[in-house]
Amino acid sequence: PDDLAAAAPPHDLPERPLEVRPHRSGSIESDASSVAFSELTSLRPKKRFCCVATVSAHKAAVSSMLVAGSHLVTASTDWTIRVFAKDLVCVLTLYGHEGPITCLDCYQGEVCVSGSADTTVRLWSLKDGSARVFNGHTDTVLCVRINRTYVVSSSEDDSVRVWLRDTGRCVRVMDMRQAIVDMALHPSSILLTATDGAIVAWD
């Protein structure tokens, strides 16, 4: 179908084995192109997270990541998204964006949505890697959110767009008069945005 994207980026990033370096001793942290898992050994004062493994996940900086069910999903300025199993083995690499990926969100570990400097929003299946492309923004996508019914995206074009998740049809465009850098989408589909020190609810 025309709305499915599976093409690799023009620079054709080569695959390479991931390097996992175990440590002696979980939260997740990212540093440049690596991802580290840490374990909180105690909640008492002066105790710190201890790194237990480091994975060379991408060929450029990790820009966003989240836990999706039993998987870790990471996005990068190398234009790719990678899905890791519990043992930190990459089980899926998602190609299609034509610019650095700026944001991610996930729904129930089944699908994730991403936004990019290429101005597109993409909805990905975490099972087979297929994607639906949402076109409409005219500048870098800053934030994406997803629930059972909708995908919502904000952009440096000062707009927020609401899309039907199942069809990709844009059903609402809101002119915010400034770029919205973060949003929250309630399961009931009430959208929360933060502007000028105020939290605004949209229904």
N, CA, C and O atoms as a DFTB+ gen file, in Angstrom:
812 C
 N C O
     1  1       0.833      -1.209       0.000
     2  2       0.000       0.000       0.000
     3  2       0.858       1.245       0.000
     4  3       2.001       1.221       0.455
     5  1       0.295       2.355      -0.521
     6  2       1.068       3.579      -0.640
     7  2       1.468       4.153       0.699
     8  3       2.475       4.853       0.800
     9  1       0.674       3.860       1.753
    10  2       0.952       4.489       3.029
    11  2       1.906       3.693       3.891
    12  3       2.123       4.039       5.053
    13  1       2.473       2.645       3.354
    14  2       3.430       1.869       4.119
    15  2       4.834       2.288       3.724
    16  3       5.139       2.443       2.542
    17  1       5.703       2.475       4.746
    18  2       7.067       2.907       4.480
    19  2       8.031       1.878       5.000
    20  3       7.961       1.498       6.168
    21  1       8.935       1.416       4.153
    22  2       9.915       0.441       4.600
    23  2      11.283       0.729       4.013
    24  3      12.204      -0.070       4.183
    25  1      11.438       1.856       3.324
    26  2      12.690       2.134       2.656
    27  2      13.751       2.565       3.650
    28  3      13.451       3.249       4.629
    29  1      15.002       2.164       3.400
    30  2      16.123       2.589       4.230
    31  2      16.482       4.018       3.872
    32  3      16.194       4.460       2.760
    33  1      17.115       4.767       4.802
    34  2      17.526       6.138       4.506
    35  2      18.587       6.156       3.418
    36  3      19.245       5.145       3.174
    37  1      18.760       7.310       2.758
    38  2      19.657       7.375       1.618
    39  2      21.078       6.944       1.920
    40  3      21.754       6.382       1.058
    41  1      21.550       7.208       3.171
    42  2      22.931       6.859       3.452
    43  2      23.101       5.385       3.774
    44  3      24.225       4.941       4.009
    45  1      22.013       4.603       3.792
    46  2      22.075       3.143       3.871
    47  2      22.956       2.676       5.016
    48  3      24.025       2.107       4.798
    49  1      22.499       2.921       6.233
    50  2      23.284       2.570       7.408
    51  2      23.558       1.082       7.455
    52  3      22.615       0.294       7.376
    53  1      24.805       0.662       7.579
    54  2      25.113      -0.772       7.617
    55  2      24.757      -1.372       8.950
    56  3      24.828      -0.702       9.980
    57  1      24.374      -2.632       8.939
    58  2      24.135      -3.350      10.179
    59  2      25.471      -3.760      10.782
    60  3      26.432      -4.021      10.058
    61  1      25.528      -3.816      12.104
    62  2      26.726      -4.332      12.751
    63  2      26.304      -4.980      14.054
    64  3      25.284      -4.598      14.628
    65  1      27.077      -5.966      14.539
    66  2      26.711      -6.627      15.794
    67  2      26.692      -5.635      16.946
    68  3      27.541      -4.748      17.025
    69  1      25.729      -5.786      17.831
    70  2      25.673      -4.935      19.012
    71  2      26.682      -5.403      20.034
    72  3      26.891      -6.604      20.206
    73  1      27.312      -4.454      20.716
    74  2      28.285      -4.781      21.743
    75  2      27.631      -4.619      23.105
    76  3      27.205      -3.520      23.461
    77  1      27.549      -5.687      23.861
    78  2      26.979      -5.653      25.205
    79  2      28.106      -5.863      26.196
    80  3      28.784      -6.890      26.168
    81  1      28.305      -4.891      27.072
    82  2      29.383      -4.967      28.054
    83  2      28.763      -5.104      29.439
    84  3      28.260      -4.119      29.978
    85  1      28.785      -6.299      30.030
    86  2      28.164      -6.504      31.338
    87  2      28.945      -5.825      32.452
    88  3      30.157      -5.630      32.363
    89  1      28.215      -5.470      33.502
    90  2      28.822      -4.871      34.685
    91  2      28.455      -5.701      35.911
    92  3      27.573      -6.558      35.837
    93  1      29.143      -5.448      37.069
    94  2      28.922      -6.237      38.270
    95  2      27.560      -6.003      38.882
    96  3      26.972      -6.934      39.431
    97  1      27.156      -5.063      38.823
    98  2      25.967      -4.885      39.603
    99  2      24.692      -4.955      38.761
   100  3      23.591      -4.820      39.295
   101  1      14.887      -1.904      36.822
   102  2      15.919      -1.141      36.333
   103  2      15.426       0.087      35.600
   104  3      14.452       0.149      34.849
   105  1      16.312       1.113      35.964
   106  2      15.976       2.264      35.131
   107  2      16.821       2.250      33.876
   108  3      17.729       1.430      33.741
   109  1      16.522       3.167      32.942
   110  2      17.198       3.200      31.657
   111  2      17.736       4.591      31.426
   112  3      17.054       5.578      31.701
   113  1      18.966       4.681      30.919
   114  2      19.545       5.979      30.621
   115  2      20.259       5.898      29.288
   116  3      20.700       4.824      28.879
   117  1      20.377       7.033      28.604
   118  2      21.047       7.018      27.304
   119  2      22.168       8.037      27.296
   120  3      22.075       9.082      27.939
   121  1      23.230       7.729      26.564
   122  2      24.371       8.604      26.421
   123  2      24.872       8.470      24.994
   124  3      25.417       7.434      24.613
   125  1      24.682       9.533      24.198
   126  2      25.063       9.501      22.779
   127  2      24.409       8.308      22.103
   128  3      23.182       8.208      22.094
   129  1      25.201       7.396      21.535
   130  2      24.614       6.289      20.776
   131  2      24.474       5.028      21.600
   132  3      24.130       3.981      21.051
   133  1      24.728       5.087      22.898
   134  2      24.640       3.908      23.754
   135  2      23.434       3.984      24.667
   136  3      22.928       5.067      24.963
   137  1      22.979       2.822      25.109
   138  2      21.882       2.717      26.061
   139  2      22.354       1.881      27.229
   140  3      22.950       0.822      27.033
   141  1      22.098       2.340      28.438
   142  2      22.547       1.613      29.627
   143  2      21.365       1.277      30.517
   144  3      20.476       2.105      30.716
   145  1      21.354       0.050      31.057
   146  2      20.377      -0.365      32.044
   147  2      21.028      -0.253      33.420
   148  3      22.178      -0.651      33.608
   149  1      20.279       0.296      34.380
   150  2      20.805       0.439      35.729
   151  2      19.835      -0.165      36.733
   152  3      18.646      -0.303      36.447
   153  1      20.332      -0.519      37.891
   154  2      19.508      -1.111      38.933
   155  2      19.639      -0.316      40.211
   156  3      20.751      -0.049      40.668
   157  1      18.522       0.065      40.791
   158  2      18.538       0.785      42.058
   159  2      18.723      -0.231      43.173
   160  3      17.823      -1.023      43.450
   161  1      19.890      -0.212      43.815
   162  2      20.201      -1.225      44.814
   163  2      19.558      -0.936      46.160
   164  3      19.360      -1.851      46.959
   165  1      19.231       0.317      46.421
   166  2      18.619       0.649      47.697
   167  2      17.971       2.013      47.594
   168  3      18.429       2.865      46.831
   169  1      16.906       2.229      48.357
   170  2      16.249       3.530      48.385
   171  2      16.791       4.414      49.497
   172  3      16.327       5.539      49.683
   173  1      17.779       3.906      50.240
   174  2      18.343       4.703      51.320
   175  2      19.173       5.839      50.750
   176  3      19.691       5.726      49.639
   177  1      19.310       6.945      51.500
   178  2      20.109       8.080      51.022
   179  2      21.529       7.661      50.676
   180  3      22.074       6.728      51.266
   181  1      22.122       8.357      49.717
   182  2      23.499       8.189      49.269
   183  2      23.714       6.937      48.434
   184  3      24.840       6.683      48.006
   185  1      22.682       6.152      48.188
   186  2      22.810       5.010      47.280
   187  2      22.541       5.485      45.860
   188  3      21.715       6.372      45.646
   189  1      23.234       4.898      44.888
   190  2      23.107       5.336      43.516
   191  2      22.748       4.165      42.608
   192  3      22.861       3.001      42.994
   193  1      22.309       4.501      41.383
   194  2      22.095       3.478      40.366
   195  2      23.448       2.940      39.929
   196  3      24.409       3.697      39.790
   197  1      23.520       1.637      39.713
   198  2      24.746       0.995      39.258
   199  2      24.531       0.436      37.858
   200  3      23.568      -0.291      37.617
   201  1      25.416       0.771      36.946
   202  2      25.281       0.308      35.568
   203  2      25.532      -1.192      35.491
   204  3      26.531      -1.682      36.018
   205  1      24.633      -1.923      34.840
   206  2      24.758      -3.377      34.718
   207  2      25.073      -3.818      33.297
   208  3      25.528      -4.944      33.095
   209  1      24.843      -2.957      32.303
   210  2      25.165      -3.314      30.919
   211  2      25.095      -2.068      30.053
   212  3      24.316      -1.156      30.329
   213  1      25.898      -2.031      29.017
   214  2      25.878      -0.949      28.051
   215  2      25.802      -1.541      26.649
   216  3      26.555      -2.456      26.313
   217  1      24.894      -1.018      25.835
   218  2      24.680      -1.521      24.481
   219  2      24.996      -0.415      23.480
   220  3      24.507       0.706      23.624
   221  1      25.802      -0.715      22.475
   222  2      26.014       0.213      21.366
   223  2      24.799       0.113      20.448
   224  3      24.734      -0.755      19.578
   225  1      23.844       1.009      20.653
   226  2      22.519       0.835      20.056
   227  2      22.379       1.479      18.689
   228  3      21.702       0.934      17.818
   229  1      23.012       2.641      18.483
   230  2      22.841       3.389      17.242
   231  2      24.178       3.934      16.781
   232  3      25.173       3.875      17.503
   233  1      24.186       4.465      15.567
   234  2      25.395       5.032      14.989
   235  2      25.463       6.536      15.181
   236  3      26.410       7.174      14.721
   237  1      24.493       7.105      15.842
   238  2      24.480       8.525      16.203
   239  2      23.722       8.642      17.524
   240  3      23.365       7.631      18.128
   241  1      23.478       9.864      17.967
   242  2      22.911      10.083      19.290
   243  2      21.523       9.476      19.432
   244  3      20.716       9.524      18.504
   245  1      21.252       8.903      20.608
   246  2      19.916       8.435      20.958
   247  2      19.090       9.652      21.359
   248  3      19.448      10.366      22.295
   249  1      17.994       9.887      20.658
   250  2      17.190      11.088      20.885
   251  2      15.971      10.841      21.758
   252  3      15.456      11.769      22.381
   253  1      15.501       9.586      21.811
   254  2      14.306       9.271      22.590
   255  2      14.262       7.772      22.827
   256  3      14.782       6.995      22.026
   257  1      13.641       7.365      23.930
   258  2      13.451       5.932      24.176
   259  2      12.328       5.726      25.170
   260  3      11.992       6.615      25.953
   261  1      11.757       4.539      25.121
   262  2      10.677       4.190      26.029
   263  2      10.586       2.677      26.157
   264  3      11.119       1.936      25.332
   265  1       9.907       2.237      27.196
   266  2       9.636       0.817      27.395
   267  2       8.263       0.518      26.819
   268  3       7.274       1.156      27.182
   269  1       8.207      -0.458      25.919
   270  2       6.964      -0.853      25.256
   271  2       6.701      -2.313      25.561
   272  3       7.255      -3.198      24.908
   273  1       5.863      -2.568      26.547
   274  2       5.626      -3.940      26.964
   275  2       6.905      -4.545      27.503
   276  3       7.474      -4.040      28.471
   277  1       7.365      -5.629      26.883
   278  2       8.593      -6.294      27.311
   279  2       9.800      -5.841      26.505
   280  3      10.873      -6.435      26.617
   281  1       9.646      -4.794      25.690
   282  2      10.725      -4.344      24.833
   283  2      11.147      -2.915      25.165
   284  3      10.378      -2.130      25.718
   285  1      12.391      -2.604      24.810
   286  2      12.895      -1.245      24.864
   287  2      12.949      -0.723      23.440
   288  3      13.494      -1.382      22.555
   289  1      12.382       0.471      23.210
   290  2      12.376       1.080      21.884
   291  2      13.208       2.351      21.952
   292  3      12.990       3.196      22.821
   293  1      14.164       2.487      21.034
   294  2      15.021       3.664      21.003
   295  2      14.949       4.323      19.632
   296  3      14.764       3.654      18.615
   297  1      15.098       5.646      19.621
   298  2      15.134       6.404      18.375
   299  2      16.406       7.223      18.355
   300  3      16.982       7.530      19.399
   301  1      16.839       7.576      17.145
   302  2      18.146       8.205      17.021
   303  2      18.161       9.254      15.920
   304  3      17.290       9.299      15.051
   305  1      19.194      10.101      15.993
   306  2      19.437      11.038      14.914
   307  2      20.058      10.345      13.700
   308  3      20.313      10.998      12.688
   309  1      20.307       9.032      13.783
   310  2      20.750       8.280      12.600
   311  2      19.577       7.852      11.722
   312  3      19.753       7.081      10.779
   313  1      18.371       8.355      12.036
   314  2      17.134       8.163      11.271
   315  2      16.460       6.825      11.548
   316  3      15.475       6.506      10.882
   317  1      16.930       6.044      12.478
   318  2      16.366       4.711      12.704
   319  2      15.738       4.601      14.089
   320  3      16.027       5.383      14.995
   321  1      14.859       3.591      14.219
   322  2      14.288       3.170      15.494
   323  2      14.684       1.716      15.692
   324  3      14.626       0.922      14.753
   325  1      15.083       1.364      16.897
   326  2      15.454      -0.018      17.176
   327  2      14.643      -0.549      18.364
   328  3      14.336       0.170      19.315
   329  1      14.314      -1.830      18.266
   330  2      13.526      -2.507      19.294
   331  2      14.396      -3.593      19.899
   332  3      14.937      -4.437      19.185
   333  1      14.531      -3.569      21.236
   334  2      15.389      -4.508      21.947
   335  2      14.555      -5.408      22.855
   336  3      13.598      -4.964      23.489
   337  1      14.939      -6.679      22.902
   338  2      14.322      -7.620      23.832
   339  2      14.939      -7.439      25.221
   340  3      15.833      -6.614      25.411
   341  1      14.451      -8.218      26.185
   342  2      14.911      -8.089      27.568
   343  2      16.402      -8.342      27.716
   344  3      17.046      -7.778      28.600
   345  1      16.954      -9.192      26.850
   346  2      18.378      -9.505      26.943
   347  2      19.237      -8.510      26.175
   348  3      20.422      -8.753      25.949
   349  1      18.643      -7.389      25.773
   350  2      19.326      -6.304      25.075
   351  2      19.777      -6.678      23.673
   352  3      20.681      -6.051      23.120
   353  1      19.157      -7.689      23.100
   354  2      19.405      -8.037      21.709
   355  2      18.424      -7.277      20.828
   356  3      17.222      -7.277      21.097
   357  1      18.922      -6.629      19.780
   358  2      18.059      -5.894      18.858
   359  2      17.275      -6.890      18.010
   360  3      17.858      -7.709      17.301
   361  1      15.951      -6.811      18.088
   362  2      15.105      -7.752      17.353
   363  2      14.437      -7.104      16.146
   364  3      13.859      -7.803      15.314
   365  1      14.509      -5.770      16.039
   366  2      13.845      -5.097      14.921
   367  2      14.456      -3.713      14.739
   368  3      14.631      -2.974      15.708
   369  1      14.778      -3.366      13.497
   370  2      15.220      -2.014      13.153
   371  2      14.226      -1.420      12.173
   372  3      13.903      -2.035      11.156
   373  1      13.746      -0.231      12.478
   374  2      12.708       0.415      11.677
   375  2      13.319       1.538      10.854
   376  3      13.895       2.484      11.392
   377  1      13.180       1.415       9.535
   378  2      13.677       2.411       8.595
   379  2      12.498       3.114       7.916
   380  3      11.439       2.519       7.718
   381  1      12.692       4.364       7.570
   382  2      11.657       5.086       6.845
   383  2      11.779       6.587       6.967
   384  3      11.572       7.304       5.988
   385  1      12.117       7.084       8.163
   386  2      12.297       8.523       8.323
   387  2      13.466       8.999       7.475
   388  3      14.434       8.269       7.260
   389  1      13.363      10.226       6.999
   390  2      14.397      10.817       6.166
   391  2      15.059      12.003       6.860
   392  3      15.469      12.970       6.219
   393  1      15.151      11.907       8.173
   394  2      15.792      12.926       8.987
   395  2      15.886      12.430      10.413
   396  3      15.327      11.383      10.741
   397  1      16.586      13.167      11.273
   398  2      16.705      12.772      12.677
   399  2      15.340      12.581      13.331
   400  3      14.419      13.368      13.112
   401  1      15.223      11.543      14.124
   402  2      13.975      11.273      14.849
   403  2      14.010      12.033      16.166
   404  3      15.003      11.979      16.893
   405  1      12.940      12.733      16.470
   406  2      12.919      13.656      17.606
   407  2      12.081      13.176      18.783
   408  3      12.311      13.616      19.909
   409  1      11.105      12.276      18.555
   410  2      10.190      11.915      19.634
   411  2       9.535      10.565      19.368
   412  3       9.432      10.120      18.225
   413  1       9.094       9.922      20.449
   414  2       8.457       8.608      20.397
   415  2       7.313       8.551      21.395
   416  3       7.307       9.266      22.398
   417  1       6.349       7.693      21.108
   418  2       5.353       7.282      22.097
   419  2       4.897       5.878      21.716
   420  3       5.119       5.432      20.591
   421  1       4.266       5.192      22.645
   422  2       3.893       3.799      22.422
   423  2       2.516       3.533      23.007
   424  3       2.082       4.201      23.946
   425  1       1.834       2.543      22.434
   426  2       0.541       2.134      22.967
   427  2       0.536       0.628      23.203
   428  3       0.608      -0.164      22.263
   429  1       0.450       0.248      24.480
   430  2       0.280      -1.137      24.914
   431  2       1.316      -2.104      24.335
   432  3       1.032      -3.291      24.176
   433  1       2.497      -1.609      24.025
   434  2       3.551      -2.485      23.544
   435  2       3.315      -3.066      22.170
   436  3       4.059      -3.946      21.738
   437  1       2.280      -2.585      21.462
   438  2       1.945      -3.137      20.148
   439  2       2.387      -2.240      19.003
   440  3       2.852      -2.724      17.972
   441  1       2.241      -0.934      19.184
   442  2       2.605       0.034      18.157
   443  2       3.343       1.192      18.815
   444  3       3.164       1.468      20.002
   445  1       4.166       1.857      18.032
   446  2       4.768       3.093      18.498
   447  2       4.602       4.150      17.416
   448  3       4.416       3.832      16.242
   449  1       4.673       5.396      17.825
   450  2       4.549       6.516      16.903
   451  2       5.789       7.380      17.072
   452  3       6.275       7.576      18.186
   453  1       6.294       7.891      15.961
   454  2       7.507       8.687      15.994
   455  2       7.313       9.967      15.194
   456  3       6.494      10.033      14.278
   457  1       8.095      10.988      15.569
   458  2       8.122      12.239      14.829
   459  2       9.550      12.572      14.468
   460  3      10.484      12.118      15.129
   461  1       9.728      13.367      13.417
   462  2      11.069      13.571      12.884
   463  2      11.248      14.978      12.344
   464  3      10.289      15.715      12.114
   465  1      12.526      15.325      12.149
   466  2      12.854      16.576      11.478
   467  2      12.452      16.541      10.011
   468  3      12.461      17.580       9.350
   469  1      12.098      15.368       9.485
   470  2      11.615      15.296       8.100
   471  2      10.161      15.751       7.970
   472  3       9.601      15.699       6.875
   473  1       9.547      16.190       9.052
   474  2       8.192      16.749       9.194
   475  2       7.097      15.690       9.220
   476  3       5.921      16.040       9.317
   477  1       7.444      14.405       9.136
   478  2       6.418      13.362       9.135
   479  2       6.232      12.745      10.513
   480  3       7.115      12.784      11.370
   481  1       5.050      12.176      10.686
   482  2       4.722      11.329      11.833
   483  2       4.520       9.925      11.279
   484  3       3.881       9.754      10.241
   485  1       5.060       8.919      11.965
   486  2       4.931       7.549      11.477
   487  2       4.446       6.635      12.599
   488  3       4.925       6.693      13.732
   489  1       3.487       5.798      12.246
   490  2       2.929       4.812      13.168
   491  2       3.488       3.451      12.778
   492  3       3.315       3.007      11.643
   493  1       4.159       2.786      13.721
   494  2       4.883       1.552      13.440
   495  2       4.260       0.363      14.157
   496  3       3.826       0.476      15.303
   497  1       4.220      -0.760      13.484
   498  2       3.898      -2.024      14.139
   499  2       5.177      -2.582      14.738
   500  3       6.190      -2.701      14.048
   501  1       5.135      -2.925      16.022
   502  2       6.306      -3.508      16.657
   503  2       6.392      -5.013      16.401
   504  3       7.308      -5.677      16.887
   505  1       5.441      -5.545      15.640
   506  2       5.467      -6.969      15.289
   507  2       6.209      -7.206      13.978
   508  3       7.067      -8.085      13.893
   509  1       5.869      -6.406      12.941
   510  2       6.466      -6.669      11.631
   511  2       7.184      -5.458      11.047
   512  3       7.748      -5.555       9.957
   513  1       7.180      -4.314      11.744
   514  2       7.912      -3.151      11.282
   515  2       7.205      -2.311      10.227
   516  3       7.768      -1.322       9.758
   517  1       5.982      -2.680       9.841
   518  2       5.253      -1.883       8.852
   519  2       4.888      -0.526       9.452
   520  3       4.769      -0.383      10.669
   521  1       4.714       0.468       8.578
   522  2       4.468       1.826       9.055
   523  2       3.427       2.533       8.211
   524  3       3.290       2.272       7.016
   525  1       2.697       3.433       8.851
   526  2       1.797       4.348       8.159
   527  2       2.354       5.754       8.342
   528  3       2.730       6.137       9.449
   529  1       2.405       6.517       7.262
   530  2       2.986       7.853       7.286
   531  2       1.878       8.901       7.362
   532  3       0.921       8.855       6.589
   533  1       2.007       9.841       8.291
   534  2       1.068      10.946       8.442
   535  2       1.770      12.222       7.962
   536  3       2.723      12.682       8.591
   537  1       1.301      12.783       6.860
   538  2       1.874      14.008       6.301
   539  2       0.967      15.200       6.579
   540  3      -0.256      15.084       6.501
   541  1       1.556      16.333       6.900
   542  2       0.769      17.531       7.145
   543  2       1.574      18.649       7.779
   544  3       1.375      19.819       7.450
   545  1       2.475      18.307       8.680
   546  2       3.314      19.337       9.293
   547  2       4.288      19.901       8.265
   548  3       4.629      19.244       7.282
   549  1       4.726      21.126       8.513
   550  2       5.656      21.789       7.597
   551  2       7.004      22.082       8.244
   552  3       7.860      22.727       7.640
   553  1       7.191      21.606       9.478
   554  2       8.472      21.797      10.160
   555  2       8.686      20.610      11.100
   556  3       7.839      19.721      11.189
   557  1       9.804      20.603      11.789
   558  2      10.182      19.500      12.655
   559  2       9.075      19.137      13.635
   560  3       8.483      20.014      14.266
   561  1       8.799      17.855      13.759
   562  2       7.828      17.359      14.736
   563  2       8.515      17.285      16.092
   564  3       9.592      16.700      16.214
   565  1       7.898      17.874      17.107
   566  2       8.509      17.990      18.434
   567  2       8.012      16.968      19.432
   568  3       8.769      16.529      20.297
   569  1       6.746      16.579      19.327
   570  2       6.159      15.677      20.310
   571  2       5.054      14.868      19.654
   572  3       4.303      15.389      18.830
   573  1       4.952      13.598      20.018
   574  2       3.874      12.743      19.534
   575  2       3.263      11.994      20.713
   576  3       3.957      11.627      21.661
   577  1       1.957      11.775      20.636
   578  2       1.251      11.011      21.655
   579  2       0.229      10.111      20.962
   580  3      -0.270      10.437      19.884
   581  1      -0.076       8.980      21.591
   582  2      -0.987       8.009      20.981
   583  2      -1.872       7.387      22.041
   584  3      -1.432       7.157      23.168
   585  1      -3.121       7.112      21.687
   586  2      -3.984       6.264      22.511
   587  2      -4.715       5.298      21.586
   588  3      -4.294       5.106      20.445
   589  1      -5.765       4.706      22.039
   590  2      -6.474       3.682      21.280
   591  2      -7.078       4.218      19.982
   592  3      -7.242       3.471      19.017
   593  1      -7.406       5.505      19.957
   594  2      -8.130       6.086      18.827
   595  2      -7.325       7.082      18.022
   596  3      -7.436       7.133      16.797
   597  1      -6.509       7.880      18.708
   598  2      -5.876       9.020      18.043
   599  2      -4.352       8.985      18.138
   600  3      -3.772       8.366      19.030
   601  1      -3.733       9.672      17.188
   602  2      -2.345      10.104      17.272
   603  2      -2.370      11.623      17.273
   604  3      -3.057      12.237      16.457
   605  1      -1.619      12.234      18.191
   606  2      -1.546      13.691      18.268
   607  2      -0.089      14.097      18.124
   608  3       0.797      13.481      18.716
   609  1       0.156      15.133      17.338
   610  2       1.526      15.581      17.105
   611  2       1.612      17.103      17.192
   612  3       0.676      17.818      16.834
   613  1       2.765      17.580      17.679
   614  2       3.041      19.022      17.687
   615  2       4.318      19.262      16.902
   616  3       5.147      18.366      16.743
   617  1       4.461      20.486      16.415
   618  2       5.558      20.774      15.500
   619  2       6.064      22.187      15.685
   620  3       5.400      23.036      16.279
   621  1       7.266      22.423      15.158
   622  2       7.811      23.771      15.144
   623  2       7.058      24.685      14.181
   624  3       7.338      25.882      14.122
   625  1       6.105      24.135      13.427
   626  2       5.231      24.992      12.608
   627  2       4.106      25.624      13.434
   628  3       3.198      26.249      12.886
   629  1       4.180      25.450      14.780
   630  2       3.241      26.051      15.751
   631  2       1.855      25.404      15.733
   632  3       0.900      25.972      16.263
   633  1       1.742      24.241      15.138
   634  2       0.444      23.579      15.098
   635  2       0.463      22.289      15.904
   636  3       1.513      21.692      16.143
   637  1      -0.719      21.884      16.310
   638  2      -0.966      20.553      16.865
   639  2      -1.975      19.887      15.941
   640  3      -3.011      20.468      15.617
   641  1      -1.666      18.672      15.523
   642  2      -2.552      17.933      14.623
   643  2      -3.064      16.676      15.314
   644  3      -2.322      15.992      16.019
   645  1      -4.346      16.383      15.099
   646  2      -4.988      15.193      15.645
   647  2      -5.333      14.285      14.467
   648  3      -5.996      14.704      13.518
   649  1      -4.875      13.039      14.542
   650  2      -5.045      12.081      13.459
   651  2      -5.827      10.868      13.941
   652  3      -5.697      10.462      15.096
   653  1      -6.632      10.293      13.070
   654  2      -7.238       8.995      13.374
   655  2      -6.165       7.932      13.231
   656  3      -5.546       7.790      12.177
   657  1      -5.956       7.197      14.294
   658  2      -4.864       6.225      14.312
   659  2      -5.009       5.162      13.229
   660  3      -4.018       4.785      12.603
   661  1      -6.215       4.676      12.997
   662  2      -6.409       3.540      12.106
   663  2      -6.352       3.900      10.624
   664  3      -6.105       3.032       9.788
   665  1      -6.579       5.172      10.291
   666  2      -6.600       5.567       8.883
   667  2      -5.527       6.584       8.524
   668  3      -5.177       6.724       7.352
   669  1      -4.998       7.299       9.521
   670  2      -4.028       8.344       9.254
   671  2      -4.647       9.652       8.809
   672  3      -3.928      10.577       8.431
   673  1      -5.975       9.748       8.846
   674  2      -6.645      10.977       8.412
   675  2      -6.549      12.045       9.496
   676  3      -6.842      11.779      10.662
   677  1      -6.138      13.248       9.113
   678  2      -6.076      14.365      10.051
   679  2      -7.480      14.919      10.251
   680  3      -8.134      15.332       9.294
   681  1      -7.943      14.926      11.502
   682  2      -9.304      15.365      11.789
   683  2      -9.353      16.728      12.472
   684  3     -10.427      17.308      12.629
   685  1      -8.199      17.237      12.874
   686  2      -8.195      18.555      13.501
   687  2      -6.798      19.157      13.425
   688  3      -5.803      18.461      13.628
   689  1      -6.727      20.438      13.135
   690  2      -5.479      21.194      13.161
   691  2      -5.687      22.396      14.069
   692  3      -6.617      23.177      13.866
   693  1      -4.831      22.548      15.063
   694  2      -4.935      23.653      16.008
   695  2      -3.729      24.566      15.859
   696  3      -2.589      24.112      15.954
   697  1      -3.973      25.845      15.626
   698  2      -2.910      26.839      15.544
   699  2      -2.610      27.320      16.959
   700  3      -3.410      28.034      17.564
   701  1      -1.444      26.921      17.483
   702  2      -1.107      27.221      18.875
   703  2      -0.374      28.545      19.027
   704  3      -0.209      29.033      20.145
   705  1       0.074      29.142      17.907
   706  2       0.809      30.410      17.904
   707  2       2.155      30.313      18.594
   708  3       2.814      31.329      18.817
   709  1       2.564      29.118      18.930
   710  2       3.900      28.839      19.435
   711  2       4.105      27.329      19.375
   712  3       3.145      26.561      19.324
   713  1       5.346      26.925      19.382
   714  2       5.638      25.497      19.303
   715  2       5.363      24.828      20.648
   716  3       5.808      25.308      21.691
   717  1       4.634      23.728      20.617
   718  2       4.333      22.944      21.821
   719  2       5.365      21.823      21.916
   720  3       5.430      20.956      21.045
   721  1       6.163      21.846      22.968
   722  2       7.257      20.882      23.067
   723  2       6.871      19.610      23.818
   724  3       7.583      18.609      23.744
   725  1       5.741      19.640      24.545
   726  2       5.323      18.435      25.255
   727  2       3.811      18.438      25.420
   728  3       3.183      19.490      25.531
   729  1       3.243      17.240      25.432
   730  2       1.795      17.076      25.568
   731  2       1.524      15.795      26.354
   732  3       2.399      14.942      26.506
   733  1       0.306      15.684      26.843
   734  2      -0.171      14.451      27.470
   735  2      -1.533      14.131      26.871
   736  3      -2.390      15.006      26.748
   737  1      -1.724      12.873      26.502
   738  2      -2.994      12.440      25.908
   739  2      -3.634      11.413      26.831
   740  3      -3.143      10.294      26.977
   741  1      -4.742      11.815      27.453
   742  2      -5.444      10.934      28.377
   743  2      -6.142       9.815      27.602
   744  3      -6.537      10.023      26.455
   745  1      -6.304       8.625      28.209
   746  2      -7.039       7.551      27.520
   747  2      -8.431       7.966      27.056
   748  3      -8.952       7.406      26.091
   749  1      -9.036       8.936      27.730
   750  2     -10.360       9.429      27.330
   751  2     -10.280      10.386      26.145
   752  3     -11.303      10.890      25.681
   753  1      -9.060      10.637      25.652
   754  2      -8.772      11.512      24.518
   755  2      -8.797      12.990      24.873
   756  3      -8.827      13.828      23.971
   757  1      -8.785      13.343      26.168
   758  2      -8.555      14.728      26.552
   759  2      -7.062      15.007      26.388
   760  3      -6.222      14.271      26.907
   761  1      -6.744      16.075      25.663
   762  2      -5.364      16.449      25.388
   763  2      -4.945      17.570      26.313
   764  3      -5.677      18.542      26.499
   765  1      -3.757      17.433      26.897
   766  2      -3.207      18.455      27.773
   767  2      -1.967      19.038      27.122
   768  3      -1.074      18.301      26.703
   769  1      -1.909      20.365      27.035
   770  2      -0.711      21.048      26.539
   771  2      -0.277      22.078      27.564
   772  3      -1.081      22.561      28.361
   773  1       1.008      22.406      27.533
   774  2       1.548      23.399      28.458
   775  2       2.034      24.595      27.666
   776  3       2.890      24.451      26.793
   777  1       1.500      25.783      27.958
   778  2       1.907      27.008      27.278
   779  2       1.906      28.161      28.260
   780  3       0.967      28.334      29.038
   781  1       2.986      28.960      28.214
   782  2       3.060      30.191      29.029
   783  2       2.763      29.949      30.503
   784  3       2.090      30.761      31.139
   785  1       3.254      28.849      31.050
   786  2       3.062      28.567      32.473
   787  2       1.720      27.976      32.815
   788  3       1.454      27.716      33.988
   789  1       0.856      27.753      31.833
   790  2      -0.485      27.206      32.083
   791  2      -0.621      25.837      31.418
   792  3      -0.026      25.573      30.373
   793  1      -1.412      24.984      32.044
   794  2      -1.772      23.704      31.447
   795  2      -3.157      23.853      30.843
   796  3      -4.097      24.249      31.531
   797  1      -3.287      23.538      29.568
   798  2      -4.549      23.719      28.856
   799  2      -5.105      22.355      28.472
   800  3      -4.392      21.526      27.907
   801  1      -6.373      22.124      28.778
   802  2      -7.034      20.862      28.438
   803  2      -7.916      21.073      27.220
   804  3      -8.655      22.053      27.128
   805  1      -7.824      20.124      26.277
   806  2      -8.603      20.182      25.037
   807  2      -9.456      18.938      24.943
   808  3      -8.993      17.838      25.247
   809  1     -10.717      19.105      24.518
   810  2     -11.618      17.953      24.375
   811  2     -12.367      18.038      23.052
   812  3     -13.174      17.162      22.743
